Amino acid sequence: MLEVKMYLHSAITRQTSTLVNISIVNDGTGSHKSGNYCYAIKGRRGQLLKKGELKNWPRQSKTAAALLQRVLNDAYPKGAK
């Protein structure tokens, strides 16, 4: 499982708060060369904002950062409102 958290570090209050938490989980149905993943994006209060799945991700030739980018593109496509 990959987990990405985004924090806000306030310059005014000096407090840190979580803005978003992204979990990416291998669902176990892929192969050695490609993986299938489920993702969930949760807001600052833990509420589910987006969820989805990616199939046939080329895990041997792409990085974890590229997987995160693909998840964000899937959850928030260009032109969507």
C-alpha positions in Angstrom: 0.0 0.0 0.0 1.1 3.5 -0.8 0.0 6.3 1.4 0.4 10.0 0.6 -0.5 12.8 3.0 -0.6 16.5 2.3 -0.1 18.8 5.2 -0.6 22.6 5.7 2.1 24.2 7.8 0.7 27.5 8.9 3.2 30.4 9.0 0.7 32.4 11.1 -0.3 29.8 13.8 2.6 27.5 13.4 0.1 24.6 13.5 0.2 21.7 11.1 -3.0 20.2 9.7 -3.7 17.3 7.3 -5.4 18.5 4.1 -5.7 15.2 2.2 -4.8 11.5 2.5 -4.4 9.3 -0.6 -4.2 5.5 -0.2 -3.3 3.3 -3.2 -3.7 -0.4 -2.7 -2.7 -3.3 -4.9 -5.8 -5.5 -5.2 -3.7 -8.7 -5.8 -5.2 -9.5 -9.2 -2.4 -8.3 -11.4 0.7 -10.1 -12.8 4.4 -9.7 -12.3 4.5 -7.0 -15.1 1.3 -5.2 -14.4 -0.8 -4.4 -11.3 -4.3 -3.5 -10.5 -4.9 -0.8 -7.9 -7.7 0.7 -5.9 -7.4 4.2 -4.5 -9.2 6.4 -2.0 -8.8 10.1 -1.5 -10.0 11.4 1.9 -10.3 15.0 3.1 -9.1 16.7 6.2 -12.0 15.2 8.3 -11.5 11.7 6.9 -14.5 12.0 4.5 -14.2 10.1 1.3 -13.7 12.6 -1.6 -12.9 10.2 -4.5 -12.3 6.5 -5.0 -11.5 4.4 -8.1 -9.4 1.8 -9.6 -6.6 1.5 -12.1 -6.1 -1.6 -14.2 -3.0 -3.0 -15.9 -0.6 -0.5 -14.4 2.9 -1.3 -15.8 4.7 -1.6 -12.5 8.0 -2.8 -13.9 8.5 0.3 -16.0 6.8 3.1 -14.1 7.6 4.7 -10.7 5.4 5.1 -7.7 5.3 8.9 -8.4 3.9 8.1 -11.9 1.3 5.9 -10.3 0.3 8.8 -8.0 0.1 11.1 -10.9 -2.2 8.6 -12.8 -4.4 8.3 -9.7 -4.8 12.1 -9.5 -5.5 12.4 -13.2 -8.1 9.6 -12.9 -9.8 11.2 -9.9 -9.6 14.8 -11.2 -9.6 14.8 -15.0 -8.9 18.0 -16.9 -12.0 19.9 -17.8 -14.1 18.2 -15.1 -16.1 20.4 -12.7 
